[in-house]
């Protein structure tokens, strides 16, 4: 088959429609054996920089270098609304505001813009002193944080008006690539091209944790687990690390590397709100990886170069996932649920005699056993 040069940032559908083209697309989407349902979303005229599920997972909001944001219907994969006129330069990221129907977008044009998702109207605009590279919202919906370049600064703002409440200048020694609130809305985590991780405490109004990540290149992204105990970092050195902020063990032995990794620089990471053990990472080699944090191992790799919606709800049924776990010798038993008949993994800390149902069926029915006390010594 003749080789083709494909732009990894292109939003255009690859040309051609022959048998070889279909085979290549199938391999690019994970292959026939992976059987992961996928939907393609196409509307932007330039690179997509961010995508967020919203509206109870019924919609997706995407932002692009074409200076627009698009609200999509998940079921039909059709655009519902396009947000235009707010920015004059590429939109770098967006942050959905909890407990509201609004979203904030940030851009290289130095502006933060709040939009109403239902009407598409602009709620407010606020100008920062530099280019905005990242943004995030607090879980209580009161605050928005954004990273400002080249000041290497962080601005914490009122989500209702955009007014700056705190501005921390020279927070890092180089460009801040990502900023996130912890789930308790008490600290802001930032990562940077200087390869450091910092936690800024809102109550103390100072940096309380500063970590040399020991990543071999730019730290490109970070995200918290639902409890706030762990912070995951992604880097251009092709790796991800997990940091236990509660135990503080990172001070002596650093973060826990996620085995398997990407073949290219990792650009993003996100932990599922519904499943605290599900981590997703993305790489410039045009792959998306799904990780199981309970075993600190890679579960599945999805390969593509467009904005797509992947259904990974039933990954345990995918033959490639089962084969990967068995060949890696992770020591994780795969059992068949006696209720629904689907396969599910069992923690190494539990025994098969006690576990007969998957977590979904366990939640639907009351427990049928009682833990036994340890034997008397």
Buried (B, 14 or more C-beta within 10 A) or exposed (E): EEEEEEEEBEBEEBEEEEEEBEEBBEEBBBBEEBEBEBBBBEBBEBBBBBBBBBBEEEBBBBBBBBBBBBBBBBEEBEBBBEBEEBBEBBBBBBBBBBEBBBBBBBBBBBBBBBBBBEEBEEBBEBEBBBBBBBBBBBBEBBBBBBBBBEBBBBBBBBBBEBEBEBBBEEBBEBBBBBBBBBBEBBBBBBBBBBBBBBBBBBEEEEBEBEBEBEBEBBBBBBBBBBEBBBBBBBBBBBBBBBBBBEEEEBEEEBBBBBBBBBEBBBBBBBBBEEBBBBBBBBBBBBBBBBBBBBBBBBBBBBBBBBBBBBEBEEBBEBEBBBEBBEEBEBEBBEBEBEBEEBBBBBEEEEEEEEBBBBEEBBEEEEEEEEEEEEEEE
